[in-house]
Amino acid sequence: VQLVESGGGLVQAGGSLRLSCSASGRTLGSYAMGWFRQVPGKEREFVAAISWSGANTYYADSVKGRFTISRDNAKTTAYLQMNSLKPEDTAVYYCAARYGTGASSMTTRAGMDYWGKGTLVTVSS
């Protein structure tokens, strides 16, 4: 299985971007999906997660109310809608998947079954 992120780019503060994470090789209907981000010199941090059913979501406090995670009905793509972007949101954003777990269990990097290679988001002030 490969996870491929897309949708990153350069945006001004206050703007919006929508990231996508597409899975190839199999459907991910039984996998929780999550987004993490990392800046150079810092650890990869949790951003948002969604349960396998899409019924439950979980967010880092730093993005709550600004970011929305979702997934499509075929369970092959996850999205991260990012609004009211701030310069401190600048990072490489990674998609991850973990089998048979809930959204709230996706907050740590350990235990993920799949990772994407990341997409760069740059927010200018």
Backbone as CSV, one residue per row, in Angstrom:
resi,resn,N_x,N_y,N_z,CA_x,CA_y,CA_z,C_x,C_y,C_z
1,VAL,0.840,-1.197,0.000,0.000,0.000,0.000,0.873,1.244,0.000
2,GLN,0.529,2.183,-0.836,1.226,3.473,-0.856,0.228,4.573,-0.540
3,LEU,0.649,5.474,0.331,-0.128,6.673,0.600,0.565,7.837,-0.081
4,VAL,-0.194,8.612,-0.833,0.377,9.732,-1.568,-0.376,11.007,-1.208
5,GLU,0.349,11.968,-0.639,-0.244,13.249,-0.295,-0.131,14.221,-1.467
6,SER,-1.085,15.119,-1.537,-1.056,16.187,-2.539,-1.818,17.389,-1.995
7,GLY,-1.641,18.520,-2.671,-2.384,19.717,-2.295,-1.597,20.747,-1.536
8,GLY,-0.350,20.434,-1.203,0.460,21.419,-0.507,0.859,22.559,-1.418
9,GLY,1.423,23.607,-0.822,1.854,24.746,-1.615,2.089,25.958,-0.749
10,LEU,2.182,27.105,-1.415,2.425,28.381,-0.740,1.114,29.159,-0.653
11,VAL,0.813,29.649,0.528,-0.419,30.407,0.736,-0.137,31.524,1.731
12,GLN,-0.868,32.608,1.611,-0.719,33.707,2.561,-1.461,33.398,3.853
13,ALA,-1.003,34.006,4.917,-1.687,33.847,6.196,-3.156,34.233,6.053
14,GLY,-4.021,33.421,6.658,-5.449,33.629,6.538,-6.091,32.851,5.406
15,GLY,-5.272,32.301,4.546,-5.774,31.557,3.406,-6.109,30.115,3.748
16,SER,-6.442,29.356,2.705,-6.868,27.968,2.869,-6.150,27.056,1.884
17,LEU,-6.019,25.816,2.290,-5.518,24.750,1.435,-6.269,23.472,1.775
18,ARG,-6.368,22.587,0.803,-6.972,21.282,1.038,-5.968,20.213,0.639
19,LEU,-5.565,19.423,1.607,-4.649,18.318,1.350,-5.440,17.047,1.099
20,SER,-4.889,16.207,0.236,-5.485,14.914,-0.044,-4.467,13.818,0.218
21,CYS,-4.962,12.672,0.644,-4.121,11.488,0.857,-4.807,10.333,0.150
22,SER,-4.189,9.870,-0.911,-4.771,8.793,-1.697,-4.017,7.509,-1.454
23,ALA,-4.756,6.433,-1.353,-4.162,5.123,-1.131,-4.211,4.315,-2.414
24,SER,-3.122,3.665,-2.711,-3.079,2.777,-3.863,-2.713,1.385,-3.386
25,GLY,-3.220,0.405,-4.072,-2.881,-0.953,-3.695,-3.980,-1.679,-2.952
26,ARG,-4.788,-0.928,-2.239,-5.912,-1.525,-1.532,-6.794,-0.420,-0.986
27,THR,-7.991,-0.777,-0.618,-8.852,0.187,0.059,-8.496,0.212,1.534
28,LEU,-8.809,1.305,2.196,-8.453,1.467,3.597,-9.696,1.611,4.451
29,GLY,-10.712,0.846,4.104,-11.978,0.962,4.811,-11.906,0.614,6.278
30,SER,-10.969,-0.211,6.699,-10.865,-0.615,8.108,-9.741,0.105,8.835
31,TYR,-9.211,1.139,8.200,-8.073,1.870,8.756,-8.498,3.262,9.213
32,ALA,-8.053,3.638,10.396,-8.141,5.039,10.777,-7.073,5.800,9.991
33,MET,-7.365,7.048,9.655,-6.441,7.873,8.887,-6.078,9.093,9.716
34,GLY,-4.850,9.541,9.535,-4.426,10.699,10.303,-3.475,11.573,9.522
35,TRP,-3.326,12.791,10.004,-2.371,13.740,9.442,-1.410,14.175,10.552
36,PHE,-0.150,14.224,10.191,0.905,14.714,11.071,1.670,15.785,10.316
37,ARG,2.470,16.567,11.034,3.303,17.554,10.379,4.649,17.654,11.082
38,GLN,5.627,18.117,10.319,6.984,18.196,10.868,7.726,19.374,10.257
39,VAL,8.412,20.110,11.118,9.309,21.164,10.662,10.730,20.730,10.980
40,PRO,11.709,21.218,10.241,13.098,20.805,10.474,13.526,21.042,11.917
41,GLY,14.154,20.026,12.501,14.650,20.147,13.855,13.654,19.834,14.935
42,LYS,12.426,19.527,14.540,11.392,19.208,15.528,10.799,17.842,15.243
43,GLU,10.147,17.276,16.256,9.515,15.984,16.075,8.237,16.118,15.247
44,ARG,7.904,15.023,14.616,6.653,14.994,13.871,5.502,15.034,14.872
45,GLU,4.547,15.924,14.632,3.454,16.099,15.579,2.101,15.779,14.961
46,PHE,1.217,15.329,15.821,-0.129,14.987,15.403,-0.922,16.231,15.044
47,VAL,-1.753,16.103,13.992,-2.605,17.207,13.573,-4.083,16.838,13.687
48,ALA,-4.465,15.735,13.020,-5.881,15.354,13.009,-6.003,13.887,12.638
49,ALA,-7.117,13.279,13.023,-7.361,11.879,12.691,-8.853,11.638,12.526
50,ILE,-9.159,10.571,11.786,-10.549,10.199,11.551,-10.658,8.682,11.647
51,SER,-11.728,8.211,12.244,-11.923,6.774,12.410,-12.203,6.104,11.078
52,TRP,-12.141,4.777,11.081,-12.345,4.044,9.841,-13.717,4.311,9.247
53,SER,-14.712,4.536,10.095,-16.075,4.774,9.619,-16.306,6.229,9.228
54,GLY,-15.437,7.111,9.669,-15.650,8.535,9.437,-16.512,9.197,10.492
55,ALA,-16.997,8.424,11.440,-17.933,8.953,12.425,-17.244,9.772,13.508
56,ASN,-15.986,9.493,13.737,-15.266,10.168,14.822,-14.016,10.851,14.301
57,THR,-13.764,12.050,14.806,-12.571,12.801,14.445,-11.882,13.298,15.713
58,TYR,-10.612,13.620,15.563,-9.832,14.082,16.700,-8.803,15.076,16.185
59,TYR,-8.605,16.172,16.944,-7.731,17.241,16.469,-6.747,17.676,17.556
60,ALA,-5.597,18.118,17.104,-4.678,18.798,18.014,-5.285,20.144,18.395
61,ASP,-5.014,20.586,19.598,-5.574,21.857,20.054,-5.166,23.019,19.144
62,SER,-3.977,22.932,18.581,-3.459,24.040,17.768,-4.218,24.239,16.465
63,VAL,-4.974,23.234,16.020,-5.687,23.357,14.750,-7.195,23.255,14.908
64,LYS,-7.650,22.987,16.118,-9.076,22.809,16.358,-9.840,24.070,15.957
65,GLY,-10.916,23.870,15.201,-11.713,24.993,14.745,-11.246,25.591,13.427
66,ARG,-10.049,25.215,12.979,-9.514,25.737,11.715,-9.358,24.638,10.664
67,PHE,-9.016,23.433,11.099,-8.797,22.310,10.190,-9.946,21.320,10.320
68,THR,-10.248,20.658,9.197,-11.284,19.626,9.188,-10.773,18.419,8.413
69,ILE,-10.838,17.263,9.052,-10.435,16.024,8.390,-11.689,15.293,7.925
70,SER,-11.594,14.645,6.762,-12.723,13.883,6.234,-12.175,12.751,5.373
71,ARG,-13.058,11.861,4.960,-12.661,10.772,4.067,-13.820,10.474,3.143
72,ASP,-13.521,9.940,1.969,-14.597,9.713,1.013,-15.263,8.371,1.281
73,ASN,-16.411,8.158,0.616,-17.204,6.961,0.899,-16.483,5.670,0.508
74,ALA,-15.703,5.727,-0.473,-14.974,4.537,-0.904,-13.779,4.246,-0.008
75,LYS,-13.522,5.150,0.930,-12.463,4.960,1.932,-11.087,4.850,1.315
76,THR,-10.901,5.462,0.135,-9.565,5.403,-0.437,-8.826,6.727,-0.351
77,THR,-9.527,7.793,0.052,-8.896,9.105,0.136,-9.314,9.816,1.416
78,ALA,-8.324,10.424,2.053,-8.580,11.264,3.211,-8.212,12.697,2.861
79,TYR,-8.897,13.637,3.475,-8.673,15.043,3.186,-8.390,15.813,4.471
80,LEU,-7.667,16.905,4.313,-7.477,17.830,5.412,-7.734,19.228,4.874
81,GLN,-8.875,19.789,5.228,-9.206,21.147,4.858,-8.616,22.079,5.897
82,MET,-7.750,22.980,5.450,-7.055,23.880,6.365,-7.464,25.312,6.064
83,ASN,-8.121,25.936,7.010,-8.575,27.324,6.880,-7.851,28.214,7.884
84,SER,-7.923,29.491,7.657,-7.308,30.472,8.564,-5.863,30.090,8.887
85,LEU,-5.125,29.789,7.845,-3.759,29.313,8.037,-2.864,30.386,8.641
86,LYS,-1.929,29.921,9.456,-0.983,30.793,10.141,0.437,30.416,9.735
87,PRO,1.378,31.351,9.837,2.769,31.000,9.510,3.275,29.794,10.304
88,GLU,2.813,29.626,11.522,3.269,28.487,12.324,2.695,27.152,11.860
89,ASP,1.804,27.179,10.875,1.324,25.935,10.268,2.274,25.431,9.184
90,THR,3.275,26.219,8.860,4.253,25.816,7.856,4.969,24.547,8.288
91,ALA,4.928,23.525,7.437,5.526,22.222,7.753,5.351,21.288,6.569
92,VAL,6.005,20.145,6.659,5.703,19.040,5.759,4.597,18.228,6.424
93,TYR,3.521,18.019,5.692,2.365,17.298,6.216,2.376,15.865,5.691
94,TYR,2.226,14.923,6.626,2.268,13.509,6.313,0.924,12.848,6.622
95,CYS,0.559,11.930,5.782,-0.629,11.118,5.977,-0.203,9.774,6.569
96,ALA,-1.046,9.205,7.436,-0.756,7.911,8.039,-2.034,7.101,8.167
97,ALA,-1.873,5.793,8.223,-3.021,4.891,8.365,-2.692,3.805,9.371
98,ARG,-3.692,3.443,10.156,-3.516,2.400,11.162,-4.767,1.537,11.218
99,TYR,-4.545,0.236,11.175,-5.646,-0.702,11.098,-6.381,-0.833,12.421
100,GLY,-7.709,-0.837,12.334,-8.542,-1.239,13.445,-8.426,-0.421,14.715
101,THR,-8.249,0.897,14.568,-8.149,1.724,15.761,-9.063,2.931,15.631
102,GLY,-9.259,3.614,16.737,-10.094,4.796,16.696,-9.295,6.053,16.437
103,ALA,-9.999,7.131,16.200,-9.332,8.386,15.872,-8.457,8.872,17.021
104,SER,-8.926,8.735,18.245,-8.161,9.239,19.384,-6.887,8.448,19.636
105,SER,-6.751,7.285,19.052,-5.538,6.470,19.204,-4.489,6.795,18.163
106,MET,-4.782,7.762,17.309,-3.866,8.102,16.221,-2.935,9.251,16.584
107,THR,-2.886,9.642,17.836,-2.131,10.839,18.199,-0.639,10.617,18.310
108,THR,-0.192,9.369,18.384,1.241,9.096,18.465,1.728,8.481,17.166
109,ARG,2.986,8.728,16.864,3.557,8.250,15.601,3.713,6.731,15.594
110,ALA,3.925,6.142,16.739,4.193,4.707,16.833,2.951,3.910,16.454
111,GLY,3.192,2.792,15.780,2.103,1.869,15.485,1.382,2.094,14.185
112,MET,1.795,3.098,13.426,1.148,3.325,12.131,1.553,2.229,11.155
113,ASP,0.595,1.783,10.373,0.886,0.750,9.383,1.473,1.333,8.102
114,TYR,1.032,2.517,7.741,1.503,3.147,6.505,1.710,4.631,6.710
115,TRP,2.710,5.144,5.996,3.011,6.584,5.962,3.164,7.034,4.518
116,GLY,2.743,8.251,4.253,3.069,8.866,2.985,4.409,9.570,3.070
117,LYS,4.833,10.150,1.953,6.137,10.816,1.907,6.053,12.301,2.210
118,GLY,4.854,12.819,2.317,4.669,14.189,2.755,4.458,15.184,1.635
119,THR,3.821,16.297,2.000,3.636,17.413,1.088,3.894,18.694,1.872
120,LEU,4.606,19.635,1.251,5.045,20.841,1.940,3.966,21.913,1.892
121,VAL,3.676,22.463,3.056,2.769,23.605,3.180,3.563,24.777,3.730
122,THR,3.534,25.883,3.004,4.240,27.082,3.431,3.243,28.222,3.546
123,VAL,3.176,28.822,4.717,2.257,29.932,4.957,3.089,31.187,5.186
124,SER,2.914,32.149,4.309,3.677,33.394,4.409,2.909,34.433,5.234
125,SER,3.668,35.267,5.923,3.034,36.292,6.776,2.783,37.576,6.017
